[in-house]
Amino acid sequence: MKEILIAISILSLKLGEPNPNLSETQIKNQWLGFKPEKTENILKAEKRLNIKLPEDYTSFIQITNGFSASNSIEPSFMKIEEIDYLKNIDKETIEAYKIPELENSILIAGKDEEQYFLLIPPKNENEKWKYWKFANWYPGEHEFQNLNFYFSDVLKFMEKEYKEKK
């Protein structure tokens, strides 16, 4: 996953789409991420949420504790200490859409933005975590197999944009 995140970072800066939230260090290092997080802080977040987070997400956090939006249609991934259940952050979205999965979803990206990225815990041991990109301008939820598939999709989109821009 780290190689994909590096490629996204480099392409984002090459495309030149302004992201006012990028620090000078991020621009200089061509890295939209942040410092990796320690396992103990991931465990604190799991205890606070009373859930065991999926392995690929905890691996992501151990690569980068958050990740700035690569363009205007992707969300910014939050730091582990900022993630929470959507019902604690945006009850209005849950009430407006009446999609049952939103009730237990965990917002990991897009707080105060136009699009969200949500982790939806399995209801039983036979199910897998769901990974949804969700935005009111993007009809319905868009499910991904896992975080790697999501970031791979973002990279493919950006590569296409870059080829068209040349």
N, C-alpha and C positions, 0 to 999 in steps of 0.2 A: 504494500500500500504506500510506503514511503516514496517509492520511485514515481508513482502516479501523482502524489501530492507535490513532489518537486516539479514534475512536468507541468502540472496545472499552474503552479506559482510562476514559472518562467514564462509560459504562454500568456498568462493574465497580464503580466507586465509588458510583454511584447505587443499585445493587442492594444495596450494603452487606455483601456477603459478606466476612467478615474475612480478610485476607491478612496474617499477622504479619510477613512479610518486606518489606512496603512501607516505604520510608523516609518521613520527614515531607515531604521535598522532592517525592517522587512524589505524595503525597496532595495537597499544596498546589498542585502544577502539573497535577494530574489527568492524569498521564502515567505509565504502567506501565513505560515504557522507561528507557533510560540514554543516556549520551552516545554519539554516533556514533563508529564506529571508523575509523581511517585505513587507506587502501589498503595501506600497507606492512605493517601488522599482519595483514591478511587474507592477504597474500602469504606472510608467515611461517608462518601456520597451514597454508596450502596446501603449503608446502615440508615442514613437519613431518609432514603426513598423506600427502605424496607424491601429491597429487591436485589437480585444478582444480575448485573448488567451483562449483555452479550459479550462474548470474548473479542469479537472483531472491534467493537466499540472501545473496550478497555485497551486493546492494542493500539487503536488510533490515538487515544489519550496519552499513551506512553510514547507515542511518536511526537505528538503535538497537543498541548492542552488548549484546544481551540484552533480555528482556522478561518481567516478572513474570507469574505465572499470574493470569489474569483471574477464575478461579473454582476450585472444588475439583476439577473434572474436566478441566481443561486443564493442560498442563505449563508450567513456567517455562523460557523459552529462555535458554540459557547464553551467556556471553560467548565470543567467538571463541577466546580463548586456552584455554578450558576444554573445547571440543568434542574428541571423540576417537572412535576406532572402538569400537563396543559391545564387541567382544571384549577390549578393554583395560580396560573398565570393569565389565562384567557378563557374564562367561563363563557363569555359571549359567543365565541366560535363554536364551542360544544353545543350551546343552546340553539344557535342559528342553523347548524348543519344536521343535528340529530343523527350523527353517525355513531353507532355504539362504541366502536373502537377508540374514538377520541376521548371517551371518558377516562380510560386508563393509560392513555398515551403519555410518553415522556418527551418533552420538548428539549431537543439537543442542539437545534440550530434555528435561527431566524427570529429570536425574541426582538420585538419592536420593529420587525421588518415585514415586507409584503408576502413572504413565503416562509413556511415552516419545514423543518425536517423532524420527523417524529419516530420514536422507537415505540412499538406496541408490544407489550409483553404477551407471551403465550398464555392461553387460558388453562391449558393443562400440559402435562409432560410430553404428550405426543405432538404438540404444535411447536412451531418455530417462531422466533421473534419476527415481527413485520417491520419493514423500513419504508416509511411513506414521505414523499415530498407532497406538501399540501399548500395550496394557495387559492385565494378566491378568484384570481384571474386565470387560473389553470384548472379547468373543469374536473372535478373529482380528485380522488387521491391517486398518486402515481407510485406504485409499489416497486421496490427494488429487492433483489434476492438478499443483498447484504450491503455493507458500506463500500466494499471494494467495487461492486457492480455500479453503485451510485457514482463514486468518484471516477470510474472508468467511463461512464456515460458523460459526465461533465467534461472529461478530457477529450473524448471524441467530438463533442459539440464544439469545443474551443479550437480543436485542430481544423475542423471544417470552417469555422469563422476565420481562422488565420489564413487558410488557403484562399478563401474568397477575398480577403483583404489585400493579398499580395498582387 
